[in-house]
C-alpha cells in the first residue's frame, strides 16, 4: 500500500488554479493586443482620409489648370455642394465650368473617394460656379480667398495625424487646416 501512495503523488498534470492563472494571463495579453490593433486601425483610417483629400486636391488643381475653374454643379453665381457616402458620389460626373463640359471630371479622378467607416464623417465639398471666392456663409466652413474662385473639402480625423489634431478639418486651394 505504501507503494501505491508514491505512484499517486507522481501523477502528472495541472491543478485547477494553475489552469485558471494561465487563462487569466492569456486574457490579459489578448486585451492588450486588441487595444493596439484598434489603435492601428484608427491610424490607418486617418491615413486613408488624408490620402483621399490630398488626391482630391491634386485632381482639383489639374481640373483647374485644364478647365479654368474648380468643378461646380451649380449655375453661374450659385454655390454647389456634395457629401460622399459609403456608396460614393457621382455629382462630379456632372461638374461643369465655362470651358469644361459635364463628364470631364472623370479624366482627373475616376471616382470620388468616401470616408472609411467606422468613425469620421462623410467628406464634403463646396465650390462656386462663377469663379468668385467661396464664402464661409455659403459653405458653413472657412473661406477660401483666391482670385479665381475656390473650393472647400471637409473631413474629420478620429485621432491626431501628424500636426493635424483630431476633429473636423477643411482643405482649400491653400492647403489643409
Residue frames as a rotation matrix with the C-alpha (Angstrom) as fourth column:
UNK 1
0.554 0.832 0.000 0.00
0.832 -0.554 0.000 0.00
0.000 0.000 -1.000 0.00
UNK 2
0.311 -0.546 -0.778 2.79
0.230 -0.751 0.619 2.31
-0.922 -0.371 -0.108 0.67
UNK 3
-0.683 -0.612 0.398 3.90
0.471 0.049 0.881 1.83
-0.559 0.789 0.255 -2.90
UNK 4
-0.072 0.737 0.673 0.56
0.974 -0.094 0.207 2.97
0.216 0.670 -0.710 -4.33
UNK 5
0.706 0.279 -0.651 0.74
0.496 -0.851 0.174 6.26
-0.505 -0.446 -0.739 -2.43
UNK 6
-0.273 -0.897 -0.347 4.03
0.155 -0.397 0.905 7.02
-0.949 0.194 0.248 -4.12
UNK 7
-0.677 0.054 0.734 2.53
0.729 0.185 0.659 6.43
-0.100 0.981 -0.164 -7.55
UNK 8
0.395 0.917 0.050 -0.41
0.919 -0.395 -0.010 8.67
0.011 0.050 -0.999 -6.77
UNK 9
0.532 -0.259 -0.806 1.86
0.221 -0.877 0.427 11.60
-0.817 -0.406 -0.409 -5.89
UNK 10
-0.545 -0.837 -0.043 3.89
0.125 -0.132 0.983 11.22
-0.829 0.530 0.177 -9.07
UNK 11
0.156 0.648 0.746 0.91
0.931 0.155 -0.330 11.62
-0.329 0.746 -0.579 -11.43
UNK 12
-0.846 -0.528 -0.072 1.49
0.450 -0.781 0.434 14.45
-0.286 0.334 0.898 -13.85
UNK 13
0.011 0.853 0.522 -0.95
0.899 -0.238 0.369 17.28
0.439 0.465 -0.769 -14.70
UNK 14
-0.762 -0.195 0.617 -2.03
0.040 -0.966 -0.256 20.79
0.646 -0.170 0.744 -13.85
UNK 15
-0.633 0.583 -0.509 -4.11
0.668 0.079 -0.740 21.87
-0.391 -0.809 -0.439 -10.93
UNK 16
0.315 0.863 0.395 -7.25
0.944 -0.326 -0.041 23.91
0.094 0.386 -0.918 -11.44
UNK 17
0.685 -0.121 -0.719 -5.57
0.229 -0.900 0.370 27.01
-0.692 -0.418 -0.589 -10.01
UNK 18
-0.434 -0.901 -0.024 -2.64
0.187 -0.117 0.975 26.70
-0.881 0.419 0.219 -12.42
UNK 19
-0.450 0.343 0.824 -5.04
0.893 0.183 0.411 26.45
-0.010 0.921 -0.389 -15.37
UNK 20
0.648 0.752 -0.122 -7.01
0.757 -0.653 -0.003 29.49
-0.082 -0.091 -0.992 -14.20
UNK 21
0.300 -0.641 -0.706 -3.81
0.100 -0.715 0.692 31.54
-0.949 -0.278 -0.151 -13.84
UNK 22
-0.710 -0.576 0.405 -2.71
0.416 0.120 0.901 30.65
-0.568 0.809 0.155 -17.38
UNK 23
-0.065 0.780 0.623 -6.15
0.983 -0.056 0.173 31.50
0.170 0.623 -0.763 -18.79
UNK 24
0.737 0.318 -0.596 -6.11
0.496 -0.853 0.159 34.87
-0.458 -0.413 -0.787 -16.96
UNK 25
-0.179 -0.891 -0.417 -2.65
0.080 -0.436 0.897 35.70
-0.981 0.128 0.149 -18.36
UNK 26
-0.696 -0.023 0.718 -3.79
0.696 0.228 0.681 34.83
-0.179 0.973 -0.143 -21.90
UNK 27
0.373 0.914 0.160 -6.90
0.927 -0.376 -0.008 37.00
0.052 0.151 -0.987 -21.47
UNK 28
0.550 -0.244 -0.799 -4.81
0.217 -0.882 0.419 39.99
-0.806 -0.404 -0.432 -20.31
UNK 29
-0.561 -0.828 0.014 -2.37
0.172 -0.100 0.980 39.61
-0.810 0.552 0.199 -23.20
UNK 30
-0.455 0.444 0.772 -5.16
0.890 0.188 0.416 39.34
0.040 0.876 -0.481 -25.77
UNK 31
0.645 0.681 -0.347 -6.78
0.712 -0.701 -0.050 42.51
-0.277 -0.215 -0.937 -24.38
UNK 32
0.146 -0.696 -0.703 -3.52
0.000 -0.711 0.703 44.43
-0.989 -0.102 -0.104 -24.76
UNK 33
-0.773 -0.433 0.465 -3.06
0.406 0.227 0.885 43.15
-0.488 0.873 0.001 -28.32
UNK 34
-0.022 0.854 0.521 -6.63
0.997 -0.017 0.070 44.07
0.068 0.521 -0.851 -29.30
UNK 35
0.656 0.212 -0.724 -6.23
0.393 -0.915 0.087 47.60
-0.644 -0.342 -0.684 -27.91
UNK 36
-0.321 -0.867 -0.382 -3.08
-0.081 -0.377 0.923 48.04
-0.944 0.327 0.051 -30.00
UNK 37
-0.687 0.127 0.715 -4.82
0.691 0.419 0.589 46.65
-0.225 0.899 -0.375 -33.06
UNK 38
0.427 0.903 0.035 -7.74
0.889 -0.413 -0.195 49.07
-0.162 0.114 -0.980 -32.69
UNK 39
0.400 -0.381 -0.834 -5.30
0.024 -0.905 0.425 51.97
-0.916 -0.190 -0.353 -32.43
UNK 40
-0.705 -0.695 0.141 -3.56
0.110 0.090 0.990 50.82
-0.701 0.713 0.013 -35.61
UNK 41
-0.275 0.695 0.664 -6.91
0.959 0.245 0.141 50.59
-0.065 0.676 -0.734 -37.41
UNK 42
0.668 0.511 -0.541 -7.81
0.538 -0.834 -0.123 54.15
-0.514 -0.209 -0.832 -36.35
UNK 43
-0.027 -0.771 -0.636 -4.48
-0.196 -0.620 0.760 55.46
-0.980 0.146 -0.134 -37.62
UNK 44
-0.749 -0.224 0.623 -4.95
0.476 0.473 0.742 53.56
-0.460 0.852 -0.248 -40.87
UNK 45
0.218 0.910 0.353 -8.38
0.969 -0.160 -0.186 55.11
-0.112 0.383 -0.917 -41.46
UNK 46
0.657 -0.023 -0.753 -7.00
0.138 -0.979 0.150 58.59
-0.741 -0.202 -0.640 -40.76
UNK 47
-0.469 -0.878 -0.102 -4.10
-0.038 -0.095 0.995 57.98
-0.883 0.470 0.011 -43.15
UNK 48
-0.500 0.373 0.782 -6.60
0.851 0.379 0.363 56.97
-0.160 0.847 -0.507 -45.84
UNK 49
0.604 0.756 -0.251 -8.65
0.712 -0.654 -0.256 60.12
-0.357 -0.024 -0.934 -45.19
UNK 50
0.292 -0.578 -0.762 -5.60
-0.177 -0.815 0.551 62.35
-0.940 -0.026 -0.341 -45.60
UNK 51
-0.734 -0.570 0.369 -4.51
0.209 0.327 0.921 60.48
-0.646 0.754 -0.121 -48.73
UNK 52
-0.059 0.811 0.582 -8.03
0.983 0.149 -0.109 60.82
-0.175 0.566 -0.806 -50.19
UNK 53
0.744 0.373 -0.554 -8.14
0.366 -0.922 -0.130 64.56
-0.559 -0.106 -0.822 -49.54
UNK 54
-0.100 -0.862 -0.496 -4.66
-0.268 -0.457 0.848 65.13
-0.958 0.218 -0.185 -50.99
UNK 55
-0.704 -0.085 0.705 -5.57
0.568 0.529 0.631 63.07
-0.426 0.845 -0.324 -54.05
UNK 56
0.338 0.902 0.269 -8.75
0.927 -0.270 -0.259 65.11
-0.160 0.337 -0.928 -54.50
UNK 57
0.545 -0.219 -0.809 -6.79
0.011 -0.963 0.269 68.36
-0.838 -0.156 -0.522 -54.09
UNK 58
-0.591 -0.806 0.018 -4.36
-0.025 0.040 0.999 67.27
-0.806 0.590 -0.044 -56.80
UNK 59
-0.439 0.518 0.734 -7.28
0.887 0.380 0.262 66.39
-0.143 0.766 -0.626 -59.10
UNK 60
0.610 0.671 -0.421 -8.86
0.625 -0.734 -0.265 69.78
-0.487 -0.102 -0.868 -58.35
UNK 61
0.125 -0.649 -0.751 -5.71
-0.229 -0.755 0.614 71.60
-0.965 0.095 -0.243 -59.38
UNK 62
-0.813 -0.369 0.450 -5.39
0.297 0.403 0.866 69.56
-0.501 0.838 -0.218 -62.59
UNK 63
0.017 0.920 0.393 -9.05
0.990 0.039 -0.132 70.30
-0.137 0.391 -0.910 -63.34
UNK 64
0.587 0.156 -0.794 -8.48
0.272 -0.962 0.012 74.00
-0.762 -0.223 -0.608 -62.62
UNK 65
-0.400 -0.842 -0.362 -5.49
-0.167 -0.321 0.932 74.10
-0.901 0.434 -0.012 -65.00
UNK 66
-0.855 0.066 0.515 -7.44
0.482 0.466 0.742 72.44
-0.191 0.882 -0.430 -67.80
UNK 67
-0.131 0.957 0.258 -10.88
0.952 0.049 0.301 73.96
0.276 0.285 -0.918 -67.28
UNK 68
-0.543 -0.160 0.824 -10.21
0.167 -0.983 -0.080 77.41
0.823 0.094 0.560 -65.84
UNK 69
-0.059 0.537 0.841 -12.09
-0.877 -0.431 0.213 76.80
0.477 -0.725 0.497 -62.61
UNK 70
-0.892 -0.162 0.421 -12.95
-0.387 0.754 -0.530 74.29
-0.232 -0.636 -0.736 -59.94
UNK 71
-0.766 0.627 -0.142 -15.73
0.364 0.605 0.708 71.77
0.530 0.490 -0.692 -60.55
UNK 72
-0.798 0.602 -0.012 -19.20
-0.327 -0.451 -0.830 73.06
-0.505 -0.659 0.557 -59.73
UNK 73
-0.714 0.614 0.336 -22.63
0.700 0.641 0.314 71.70
-0.023 0.460 -0.888 -60.40
UNK 74
0.029 0.752 -0.658 -24.45
0.586 -0.546 -0.599 74.99
-0.810 -0.369 -0.457 -59.80
UNK 75
0.601 0.209 0.771 -25.40
0.760 -0.448 -0.471 77.71
0.247 0.869 -0.428 -62.25
UNK 76
-0.282 -0.777 0.563 -23.29
0.517 -0.618 -0.593 80.86
0.808 0.124 0.576 -62.55
UNK 77
-0.372 0.040 0.927 -23.07
-0.556 -0.809 -0.188 82.61
0.743 -0.586 0.323 -59.22
UNK 78
0.714 0.679 0.172 -24.57
-0.572 0.425 0.701 79.64
0.403 -0.599 0.692 -57.34
UNK 79
-0.296 -0.787 0.541 -22.74
-0.947 0.315 -0.060 77.56
-0.123 -0.530 -0.839 -54.80
UNK 80
0.412 0.345 -0.844 -22.52
-0.530 0.844 0.086 73.84
0.741 0.411 0.530 -55.26
UNK 81
-0.202 -0.461 0.864 -22.08
-0.965 0.246 -0.095 71.26
-0.169 -0.852 -0.495 -52.52
UNK 82
0.396 0.351 -0.849 -21.89
-0.401 0.897 0.184 67.49
0.826 0.268 0.496 -52.17
UNK 83
0.097 -0.352 0.931 -21.26
-0.941 0.271 0.201 64.95
-0.323 -0.896 -0.305 -49.49
UNK 84
-0.462 -0.291 -0.838 -19.82
-0.596 0.802 0.051 61.50
0.657 0.522 -0.544 -50.07
UNK 85
0.478 0.574 0.665 -21.47
-0.860 0.459 0.222 58.40
-0.178 -0.678 0.713 -48.67
UNK 86
-0.114 -0.525 0.843 -20.49
-0.345 0.817 0.462 54.76
-0.932 -0.238 -0.274 -48.45
UNK 87
0.486 0.325 0.811 -21.80
0.600 0.550 -0.580 54.33
-0.635 0.769 0.072 -52.00
UNK 88
-0.534 -0.771 0.347 -19.50
0.812 -0.353 0.465 57.09
-0.236 0.530 0.815 -53.28
UNK 89
0.144 0.554 -0.820 -20.62
0.118 -0.833 -0.541 60.19
-0.983 -0.019 -0.185 -55.13
UNK 90
-0.166 -0.145 0.975 -21.36
0.947 0.251 0.198 60.77
-0.274 0.957 0.095 -58.79
UNK 91
0.707 0.514 -0.485 -22.07
0.407 -0.857 -0.316 64.51
-0.578 0.026 -0.815 -58.60
UNK 92
-0.053 -0.812 -0.581 -18.67
-0.272 -0.548 0.791 65.35
-0.961 0.200 -0.192 -60.07
UNK 93
-0.515 -0.102 0.851 -19.54
0.687 0.545 0.481 63.44
-0.513 0.832 -0.210 -63.22
UNK 94
0.410 0.745 0.527 -21.95
0.905 -0.404 -0.133 66.32
0.114 0.531 -0.839 -63.96
UNK 95
0.204 -0.394 -0.896 -19.50
0.476 -0.760 0.442 69.05
-0.856 -0.517 0.033 -62.93
UNK 96
0.494 -0.029 0.869 -19.06
0.827 -0.294 -0.479 71.90
0.270 0.955 -0.122 -65.38
UNK 97
-0.146 -0.465 -0.873 -17.03
0.441 -0.821 0.363 75.08
-0.885 -0.332 0.325 -65.79
UNK 98
0.456 0.353 -0.817 -17.08
-0.463 -0.690 -0.557 77.67
-0.760 0.632 -0.151 -68.58
UNK 99
-0.030 -0.555 -0.831 -14.54
-0.999 0.028 0.017 75.62
0.013 0.831 -0.556 -70.59
UNK 100
-0.957 -0.284 -0.064 -15.29
-0.283 0.959 -0.035 72.04
0.071 -0.015 -0.997 -69.50
UNK 101
-0.105 0.959 -0.265 -18.44
-0.692 0.121 0.711 70.06
0.714 0.258 0.651 -70.13
UNK 102
0.468 0.383 0.797 -20.14
-0.845 0.458 0.276 67.59
-0.259 -0.802 0.538 -67.84
UNK 103
0.996 -0.043 0.076 -18.27
0.054 0.985 -0.162 64.32
-0.068 0.166 0.984 -67.54
UNK 104
0.489 -0.871 0.052 -14.74
-0.147 -0.141 -0.979 65.71
0.860 0.472 -0.197 -67.91
UNK 105
0.410 -0.315 0.856 -14.06
-0.912 -0.165 0.375 65.30
0.023 -0.935 -0.355 -64.19
UNK 106
0.921 0.002 0.389 -13.55
-0.064 0.987 0.145 61.57
-0.384 -0.158 0.910 -64.81
UNK 107
0.666 -0.744 0.061 -10.35
0.157 0.060 -0.986 62.44
0.730 0.666 0.157 -66.72
UNK 108
-0.074 -0.710 0.700 -8.84
-0.606 -0.526 -0.597 63.71
0.792 -0.468 -0.391 -63.47
UNK 109
-0.779 -0.085 0.621 -10.36
-0.574 0.494 -0.653 61.29
-0.251 -0.865 -0.434 -60.95
UNK 110
-0.783 0.448 -0.431 -12.34
-0.039 0.656 0.754 58.22
0.621 0.607 -0.496 -61.95
UNK 111
0.259 0.889 -0.378 -14.40
0.533 0.195 0.824 58.12
0.806 -0.415 -0.423 -58.75
UNK 112
0.054 -0.146 0.988 -14.77
-0.620 -0.780 -0.082 60.31
0.783 -0.608 -0.133 -55.69
UNK 113
-0.650 -0.345 -0.677 -13.50
0.234 0.756 -0.611 58.53
0.723 -0.556 -0.411 -52.55
UNK 114
0.449 0.824 0.345 -15.59
-0.234 -0.264 0.936 58.19
0.862 -0.501 0.074 -49.42
UNK 115
0.014 -0.392 0.920 -14.90
-0.966 -0.244 -0.090 58.17
0.259 -0.887 -0.382 -45.70
UNK 116
-0.468 -0.196 -0.862 -13.69
-0.074 0.980 -0.183 54.80
0.881 -0.022 -0.473 -44.38
UNK 117
0.464 0.723 0.512 -16.10
-0.655 -0.109 0.748 53.60
0.596 -0.682 0.423 -41.69
UNK 118
0.517 0.811 -0.276 -16.47
0.817 -0.370 0.443 53.49
0.257 -0.454 -0.853 -38.78
UNK 119
0.074 -0.454 -0.888 -15.72
0.687 -0.622 0.375 56.93
-0.723 -0.638 0.266 -37.42
UNK 120
-0.897 -0.440 -0.032 -15.03
0.314 -0.688 0.654 60.23
-0.310 0.577 0.756 -39.05
UNK 121
0.106 0.924 -0.367 -17.64
-0.030 -0.366 -0.930 61.98
-0.994 0.109 -0.011 -41.18
UNK 122
0.482 0.126 0.867 -18.51
0.817 0.292 -0.497 61.89
-0.316 0.948 0.038 -44.86
UNK 123
-0.670 -0.741 -0.056 -16.33
0.636 -0.611 0.471 64.14
-0.384 0.280 0.880 -47.00
UNK 124
0.520 0.828 -0.210 -17.96
0.584 -0.524 -0.620 67.41
-0.623 0.200 -0.756 -48.07
UNK 125
-0.594 -0.662 0.458 -17.21
0.786 -0.357 0.504 69.76
-0.170 0.659 0.732 -50.96
UNK 126
0.540 0.722 -0.432 -18.27
0.538 -0.691 -0.483 73.30
-0.648 0.028 -0.761 -51.75
UNK 127
-0.663 -0.719 0.211 -17.40
0.636 -0.391 0.665 75.43
-0.396 0.575 0.716 -54.79
UNK 128
0.128 0.655 -0.745 -18.71
-0.048 -0.746 -0.664 78.41
-0.991 0.121 -0.064 -56.70
UNK 129
0.315 0.079 0.946 -19.54
0.832 0.456 -0.315 78.14
-0.456 0.887 0.078 -60.40
UNK 130
0.971 0.182 0.154 -18.95
0.236 -0.833 -0.501 81.82
0.036 0.523 -0.852 -61.14
UNK 131
0.161 -0.978 0.131 -15.29
0.611 -0.006 -0.792 81.83
0.775 0.208 0.596 -60.14
UNK 132
0.355 -0.008 0.935 -15.91
-0.561 -0.802 0.206 84.00
0.748 -0.597 -0.290 -57.09
UNK 133
-0.740 -0.669 0.072 -14.22
-0.427 0.385 -0.818 83.05
0.519 -0.636 -0.571 -53.86
UNK 134
-0.055 0.684 -0.727 -16.06
0.472 0.659 0.585 80.54
0.880 -0.311 -0.359 -51.72
UNK 135
-0.287 0.017 0.958 -17.51
-0.601 -0.782 -0.166 82.27
0.746 -0.623 0.234 -48.68
UNK 136
-0.990 -0.135 -0.031 -17.91
-0.052 0.571 -0.819 80.91
0.129 -0.810 -0.573 -45.19
UNK 137
-0.440 0.892 0.102 -21.58
-0.652 -0.239 -0.719 81.89
-0.618 -0.383 0.687 -45.09
UNK 138
0.219 0.552 -0.804 -22.33
-0.963 0.258 -0.085 79.85
0.160 0.793 0.588 -48.20
UNK 139
0.019 -0.296 -0.955 -20.45
-0.278 0.916 -0.290 76.71
0.960 0.271 -0.065 -47.25
UNK 140
0.889 0.299 0.346 -20.67
-0.381 0.069 0.922 76.90
0.252 -0.952 0.176 -43.46
UNK 141
0.600 -0.787 -0.147 -16.91
0.795 0.564 0.225 76.45
-0.094 -0.251 0.963 -43.31
UNK 142
-0.010 -0.700 -0.714 -13.77
0.320 -0.679 0.661 78.54
-0.947 -0.222 0.230 -43.57
UNK 143
0.888 0.380 -0.258 -13.49
-0.092 -0.402 -0.911 80.79
-0.450 0.833 -0.322 -46.64
UNK 144
-0.013 -0.848 0.529 -11.04
0.856 0.264 0.444 80.35
-0.516 0.459 0.723 -49.47
UNK 145
0.661 0.263 -0.703 -9.98
0.057 -0.951 -0.303 83.69
-0.748 0.161 -0.644 -50.88
UNK 146
-0.461 -0.779 0.425 -8.32
0.558 0.119 0.822 83.08
-0.690 0.616 0.380 -54.21
UNK 147
-0.563 0.190 -0.804 -8.85
-0.495 -0.857 0.144 85.45
-0.662 0.479 0.577 -57.13
UNK 148
-0.664 0.255 -0.703 -10.15
-0.636 0.301 0.710 82.64
0.393 0.919 -0.038 -59.38
UNK 149
0.460 0.876 -0.145 -12.66
-0.612 0.432 0.662 81.10
0.643 -0.216 0.735 -57.04
UNK 150
-0.606 -0.665 0.437 -12.10
-0.775 0.370 -0.511 78.32
0.178 -0.648 -0.740 -54.63
UNK 151
0.235 0.639 -0.733 -13.34
-0.186 0.769 0.611 75.17
0.954 -0.007 0.299 -53.07
UNK 152
-0.269 -0.272 0.924 -13.56
-0.962 0.031 -0.271 73.66
0.046 -0.962 -0.270 -49.64
UNK 153
0.067 0.257 -0.964 -13.43
-0.130 0.960 0.247 69.98
0.989 0.109 0.098 -48.78
UNK 154
0.101 0.030 0.994 -14.34
-0.978 -0.183 0.105 68.99
0.185 -0.983 0.011 -45.25
UNK 155
0.196 -0.081 -0.977 -13.28
0.009 0.997 -0.081 65.80
0.980 0.007 0.196 -43.48
UNK 156
0.663 0.093 0.743 -12.90
-0.723 -0.179 0.668 64.55
0.195 -0.980 -0.051 -39.92
UNK 157
-0.285 -0.808 -0.516 -9.99
-0.369 0.589 -0.719 62.75
0.885 -0.015 -0.466 -38.26
UNK 158
0.704 0.545 -0.456 -10.52
0.126 0.535 0.835 60.24
0.699 -0.646 0.308 -35.44
UNK 159
0.638 -0.587 -0.500 -7.14
0.661 0.083 0.746 60.94
-0.396 -0.806 0.441 -33.85
UNK 160
0.513 -0.551 -0.658 -4.10
-0.453 -0.825 0.338 63.16
-0.729 0.125 -0.673 -34.24
UNK 161
0.674 -0.331 0.660 -2.33
0.691 0.599 -0.405 62.67
-0.261 0.729 0.633 -37.55
UNK 162
-0.186 -0.824 0.535 0.98
0.823 -0.428 -0.373 64.47
0.537 0.371 0.758 -37.84
UNK 163
-0.977 -0.205 -0.060 0.37
0.207 -0.840 -0.501 68.12
0.052 -0.502 0.864 -36.98
UNK 164
-0.416 0.898 0.143 -3.40
-0.459 -0.343 0.820 67.84
0.785 0.276 0.554 -37.51
UNK 165
-0.831 0.164 0.532 -5.39
-0.478 0.279 -0.833 67.25
-0.285 -0.946 -0.154 -34.29
UNK 166
-0.730 0.650 0.211 -8.45
0.675 0.733 0.079 65.03
-0.103 0.200 -0.974 -34.16
UNK 167
-0.108 0.796 -0.595 -11.70
0.264 -0.555 -0.789 66.60
-0.959 -0.242 -0.150 -35.30
UNK 168
0.727 0.533 0.433 -13.05
0.568 -0.113 -0.815 68.46
-0.385 0.839 -0.385 -38.32
UNK 169
-0.365 -0.861 -0.355 -10.70
0.272 -0.463 0.844 69.93
-0.890 0.212 0.403 -40.93
UNK 170
0.798 0.575 -0.179 -11.02
0.042 -0.349 -0.936 71.85
-0.601 0.740 -0.303 -44.19
UNK 171
-0.294 -0.845 0.446 -8.93
0.684 0.139 0.716 71.53
-0.667 0.516 0.538 -47.32
UNK 172
0.760 0.429 -0.488 -8.77
0.010 -0.759 -0.652 74.57
-0.649 0.491 -0.581 -49.63
UNK 173
0.841 -0.502 0.203 -6.50
0.257 0.040 -0.965 75.52
0.476 0.864 0.163 -52.54
UNK 174
0.400 -0.700 0.592 -4.16
-0.734 -0.631 -0.251 76.95
0.550 -0.334 -0.766 -49.89
UNK 175
-0.703 -0.654 -0.280 -3.79
-0.363 0.668 -0.649 73.68
0.611 -0.355 -0.707 -48.01
UNK 176
0.071 0.684 -0.726 -5.33
0.470 0.619 0.629 71.74
0.880 -0.386 -0.278 -45.13
UNK 177
-0.656 -0.218 0.723 -6.38
-0.469 -0.632 -0.616 73.47
0.591 -0.743 0.312 -41.92
